Amino acid sequence: MIKPRTLSPVSKLPLLTIEAVTMIYGESDPQLILETLQQFKAEALGYVSQVESLWGSGATEDVTRHFHSLKTMAAMVGAEKMSRVCKVLEHQLRAKDMLEARRTYTLFEKIWLDTLKELDQHLLAPEGSSAHAK
């Protein structure tokens, strides 16, 4: 039997940790960091759109695959809450625990909107501002 995942640690995670991107690409190229965040946002929007259209349709395997992709992409740019909630949803869907998955999905929607706001702060901030240094 698959053990259920809990969400309690999610509240303690940051929405976006730019250090994750700077570790991969280096602090010396802020333009590359911005491009990476822009690409993440564009790709994640596509996956989230697919999840929203498939959620409740019974296409559990497709939704699970999208959450897996979102989890990985989010982790690579330091979107820690997003990555964690996607990991939990992926696990719940694989375990066919739809009751918990529906509860977690509500949290996912909130974290996604908060992550978008945080991304936009970084993407719209003037180069060299404190938003890039977070």
N, C-alpha and C positions, 0 to 999 in steps of 0.2 A: 504494500500500500504506500502511496506517495504521501509524504508528510506535508500538511498545508503550510504555506509561507505566511508570515505575519508582516504587517506594514508598520509597526511601531517605530522602527528606526528611520523611516522615510522622513518624518517631520524634522529630524535633526540634520538631514543632508542639505547642502547648498543647492540652489537651483542651477547655477552655472559656475563652474570653476575654470576660469580662463587659463590657469596654470597648466591644466591638462593639455590644452592646445599648444601652449608655448613650450612645453616639454617635448612635444613631437616636432614642432616646426622651428623652435627657437625664438627668443624674444627679439631678435634682430630683424625680423620681417613682419611688422604689424599688418601690412597689406595681405600677406598670405594668411594670417590669422583671421582677418576679416573675411577673406574669400572662403575660408574653410567654414566659418560660421554661417555665411550666406548659403553655401552649398548644403550644409546640414539643414538649415531652415527650409530650403526649397524641397529637398528630398523628404524630410520629415513631414512637411505639409502634405505631400503626396501619399505617404503611408497612412497618416492620420485620416485623410479623406477616405482612403480605401477601408480603413477600420470602421469609420463612421457609417459608410454605406453598407458594409457587410454585417455590422453588429446586429445581432438578433435574427439574422437570416438563416442561421444553422450552418454557415460556412466556417465552422470552428477551425479547421486546419488552415485555411487562408488567413483568418484573423490571427491565429497563433504565429504563423510565419511573419506577418507584418509586425507583431509585437516583438518578435525575436530580432528583426532587422532594426526596429526603432531602439531596442535595448542596446544593441551593439553600437549604432551610430551615436546615440546619446552619450554612451560611456566614452567614446573617442573624443568628444568635444567637452567633456566635463559636465554634462547635464545630468548630474548625479541622481536627483529625485526622479527625473524622467526615466532614466535607465533602470532604477530600482523598481518603480511601479510597473514598468513593462516586463521586467523579470518575473515579478509576482503574478501578473496577469498571464504570462506565457505558461508558468507552472500550473496555475489554477485551471487554465483551459486544457492543458495536457491531462490533468487529473480529472477533467470533466466536472469540476466543481463550479457549476454555473451560478449558484447562489452567491458564493464568495466573489466570483468573477464580476458579477453585476455590481456588487458593492464596491469592488476595487475600481471598476470602470468609471464610476462617479468621481473617485479620487484622481484617476488618470486624466479625466477631462479638465479638472481644476489645475493639476500640475502642468498639463500641456499649455493651458492659457497663460499661466504664470511664467513658464519657460519662454514662451513667445515674447512676452513683455520684456523679460530680462535680455533675451537675444536682441530685441529691437533697441534697447538702451545701449548695448555694445555696438550695434551696427550703425546707429545714428549719431553716436558720440563723435565729436571731432577728434582726429588723430592726435595721440599724445595726451588725451584727457584721462581723468582718473577712472573712467568707466573701463578703459582698456587695461588698467593696472590691477583690477580686482582679481 
